[in-house]
Amino acid sequence: MSGLWIAQTEGAKFWLPAMNDLKNRGLQAILIACVEGFPEAIETLYPQAAVQLCIVHLVGT
């Protein structure tokens, strides 16, 4: 399932409605998510999902 959303920033404030859109269109579960800066959006809607920083941010920290 995919979608296209355009925004000025990529924080949780933007991604929560985008993730809600996916959930409303039938996304039932996320097993693992590799993200850059919005784990809260995924954790809110899919608390069972494993969330990991993208490799660039994981190596950089």
Backbone as a chain_set.jsonl record, in Angstrom:
{"seq": "MSGLWIAQTEGAKFWLPAMNDLKNRGLQAILIACVEGFPEAIETLYPQAAVQLCIVHLVGT", "coords": {"N": [[0.852, -1.153, 0.0], [0.558, 2.21, -0.763], [1.2, 5.781, -0.775], [1.104, 9.305, -1.504], [2.263, 12.173, -0.094], [2.609, 15.604, 0.461], [4.585, 17.986, 2.101], [5.878, 20.698, 4.14], [7.612, 19.967, 6.161], [8.899, 16.972, 7.82], [7.989, 15.854, 10.182], [6.396, 14.223, 13.057], [3.945, 15.475, 13.354], [3.072, 15.964, 10.788], [3.154, 13.35, 9.71], [1.397, 11.743, 11.192], [-1.372, 12.148, 10.31], [-0.95, 11.162, 7.693], [-0.217, 8.486, 8.153], [-2.559, 7.689, 9.373], [-4.263, 7.855, 7.191], [-3.313, 5.712, 5.628], [-3.969, 3.623, 7.378], [-6.755, 3.87, 7.433], [-7.272, 3.11, 4.845], [-6.86, 0.438, 4.905], [-4.458, -0.668, 5.873], [-3.318, -2.946, 8.046], [-1.297, -3.774, 9.813], [2.057, -3.008, 10.829], [5.112, -4.42, 10.609], [7.879, -3.812, 10.842], [9.443, -0.666, 10.855], [11.509, 1.548, 9.224], [12.693, 4.56, 9.883], [13.126, 8.167, 9.64], [12.522, 10.397, 11.238], [10.047, 10.332, 12.543], [8.969, 8.488, 14.515], [6.954, 8.521, 16.426], [4.463, 8.794, 15.173], [4.057, 6.312, 13.947], [4.254, 4.615, 16.182], [2.04, 5.449, 17.636], [-0.237, 4.638, 16.142], [0.349, 2.014, 15.454], [1.319, 0.272, 17.754], [2.595, -2.186, 18.122], [4.56, -2.347, 16.244], [7.973, -2.646, 15.262], [10.301, -0.135, 15.513], [12.898, 1.485, 13.894], [15.75, 3.596, 13.53], [16.702, 5.143, 10.425], [19.499, 3.986, 8.488], [21.46, 5.965, 8.026], [21.042, 7.841, 10.096], [21.277, 6.157, 12.253], [23.95, 5.279, 12.184], [25.175, 7.735, 12.38], [24.732, 8.596, 14.984]], "CA": [[0.0, 0.0, 0.0], [1.399, 3.402, -0.811], [0.538, 7.06, -0.899], [1.99, 10.438, -1.755], [1.878, 13.321, 0.707], [3.584, 16.688, 0.312], [4.569, 18.883, 3.258], [7.066, 21.516, 4.355], [8.495, 19.253, 7.087], [8.61, 15.542, 7.863], [7.837, 15.444, 11.57], [5.239, 13.416, 13.449], [2.735, 16.273, 13.165], [2.651, 15.712, 9.408], [3.032, 11.935, 9.389], [0.269, 11.084, 11.858], [-2.497, 12.06, 9.366], [-0.583, 10.295, 6.568], [-0.318, 7.105, 8.635], [-3.99, 7.467, 9.57], [-4.807, 7.615, 5.858], [-2.976, 4.327, 5.281], [-4.764, 2.735, 8.241], [-8.142, 3.948, 6.963], [-7.359, 2.41, 3.559], [-6.756, -0.998, 5.107], [-3.187, -1.154, 6.421], [-3.668, -3.537, 9.335], [-0.159, -3.916, 10.717], [3.413, -2.72, 10.376], [6.013, -5.281, 11.373], [9.069, -3.02, 11.145], [9.509, 0.592, 10.12], [12.807, 2.218, 9.247], [12.254, 5.945, 9.722], [14.119, 9.212, 9.845], [12.243, 11.319, 12.319], [8.652, 10.376, 12.969], [8.535, 7.216, 15.109], [5.749, 8.701, 17.238], [3.278, 8.566, 14.34], [3.898, 4.867, 13.787], [4.024, 4.031, 17.508], [0.69, 5.797, 18.066], [-1.239, 3.841, 15.436], [0.779, 0.615, 15.382], [2.238, 0.121, 18.886], [3.321, -3.451, 18.047], [5.594, -2.244, 15.21], [9.363, -2.375, 15.64], [10.721, 1.095, 14.843], [14.356, 1.64, 13.88], [16.235, 4.74, 12.766], [17.324, 4.808, 9.149], [20.918, 3.665, 8.662], [22.25, 7.197, 8.072], [20.928, 8.408, 11.436], [21.746, 5.155, 13.203], [25.414, 5.323, 12.162], [25.612, 9.076, 12.752], [24.541, 8.916, 16.406]], "C": [[0.9, 1.218, 0.0], [0.537, 4.649, -0.915], [1.57, 8.133, -1.164], [1.442, 11.63, -0.988], [2.98, 14.358, 0.591], [3.439, 17.633, 1.499], [5.874, 19.65, 3.333], [8.091, 20.798, 5.231], [8.111, 17.778, 7.11], [8.46, 15.017, 9.287], [6.563, 14.654, 11.815], [3.931, 14.16, 13.222], [2.181, 16.101, 11.752], [2.321, 14.24, 9.182], [1.875, 11.23, 10.07], [-0.961, 11.04, 10.946], [-2.193, 11.16, 8.16], [-0.701, 8.823, 6.967], [-1.781, 6.728, 8.887], [-4.671, 7.156, 8.248], [-4.54, 6.174, 5.427], [-3.815, 3.336, 6.09], [-6.22, 2.704, 7.777], [-8.338, 3.235, 5.63], [-7.044, 0.926, 3.681], [-5.436, -1.53, 5.624], [-3.437, -1.645, 7.844], [-2.513, -3.599, 10.313], [1.126, -3.484, 10.027], [4.325, -3.579, 11.237], [7.265, -4.533, 11.793], [9.039, -1.776, 10.275], [10.892, 1.19, 10.306], [12.538, 3.675, 8.908], [13.376, 6.924, 10.024], [13.78, 10.101, 11.03], [10.809, 11.365, 12.786], [8.177, 9.074, 13.607], [7.238, 7.343, 15.902], [4.485, 8.409, 16.441], [3.012, 7.078, 14.174], [3.551, 4.232, 15.127], [2.619, 4.312, 18.023], [-0.348, 4.873, 17.445], [-0.927, 2.35, 15.403], [1.782, 0.34, 16.501], [3.049, -1.179, 18.862], [4.473, -3.396, 17.046], [6.976, -2.006, 15.824], [9.817, -1.162, 14.833], [12.228, 1.253, 14.999], [14.716, 2.887, 13.084], [16.803, 4.278, 11.438], [18.833, 4.691, 9.358], [21.789, 4.916, 8.764], [22.221, 7.79, 9.473], [21.412, 7.43, 12.506], [23.267, 5.184, 13.308], [25.925, 6.67, 12.663], [25.493, 9.39, 14.228], [25.409, 8.074, 17.296]], "O": [[1.909, 1.242, 0.704], [-0.676, 4.582, -1.113], [2.772, 7.892, -1.06], [0.304, 12.049, -1.199], [4.162, 14.015, 0.62], [2.332, 18.032, 1.862], [6.854, 19.3, 2.676], [9.296, 20.993, 5.069], [7.121, 17.378, 6.497], [8.773, 13.858, 9.559], [5.758, 14.444, 10.908], [2.91, 13.537, 12.928], [0.967, 16.095, 11.549], [1.324, 13.918, 8.535], [1.409, 10.205, 9.571], [-1.557, 9.971, 10.813], [-3.085, 10.473, 7.662], [-1.225, 8.01, 6.206], [-2.189, 5.591, 8.646], [-5.551, 6.298, 8.182], [-5.434, 5.496, 4.922], [-4.306, 2.341, 5.558], [-6.842, 1.643, 7.734], [-9.447, 2.802, 5.316], [-6.967, 0.225, 2.672], [-5.298, -2.74, 5.801], [-3.732, -0.852, 8.738], [-2.722, -3.49, 11.521], [1.262, -3.581, 8.808], [4.306, -3.472, 12.463], [7.676, -4.601, 12.951], [8.657, -1.827, 9.106], [11.377, 1.317, 11.43], [12.192, 3.994, 7.771], [14.416, 6.568, 10.577], [14.681, 10.517, 11.758], [10.393, 12.361, 13.379], [7.092, 8.595, 13.28], [6.5, 6.367, 16.034], [3.535, 7.837, 16.976], [1.866, 6.637, 14.253], [2.648, 3.398, 15.2], [2.062, 3.505, 18.767], [-1.238, 4.379, 18.138], [-1.835, 1.522, 15.333], [2.974, 0.19, 16.232], [4.087, -1.263, 19.517], [5.289, -4.317, 17.006], [7.116, -1.255, 16.789], [9.728, -1.164, 13.605], [12.762, 1.163, 16.104], [14.07, 3.201, 12.084], [17.322, 3.168, 11.326], [19.373, 5.249, 10.313], [22.763, 4.923, 9.517], [23.26, 8.2, 9.99], [21.903, 7.85, 13.553], [23.811, 5.12, 14.411], [26.979, 6.744, 13.295], [26.093, 10.359, 14.694], [25.367, 8.22, 18.517]]}, "num_chains": 1, "name": "protein.A"}
